[in-house]
């Protein structure tokens, strides 16, 4: 069995990246839970965002183990199994891409909604300030 150093290096990089992502997302999850009181729940947007990001990190970690194993063990023995496994790897990669795009779009729409709310609140406060100034002039 000949070892493919490129697949092993890629696997190590993916495992490290997935581990770092998991650590960062878990840290954010703990921070979100810590800042909420017992009665207060986390925003559904934040919960779904963290679930998507956890899923991405776990798949990256899994791919880090899967790619070298498939490259080194399956290639020589069963080419059909290799094609099936690599198709699975590609499907997982596309799933990561899909989750990333969904995350970007949802964060963008959520941010846009928050900005619209802030702008409405700002206009309301400016109107109240103008009314107060009018009352003070009289």
HELIX and SHEET records of a PDB file:
HELIX    1   1 UNK A    5  UNK A   35  1                                  31    
HELIX    2   2 UNK A   44  UNK A   69  1                                  26    
HELIX    3   3 UNK A   70  UNK A   74  3                                   5    
HELIX    4   4 UNK A   75  UNK A   77  1                                   3    
HELIX    5   5 UNK A   79  UNK A  137  1                                  59    
END                                                                             
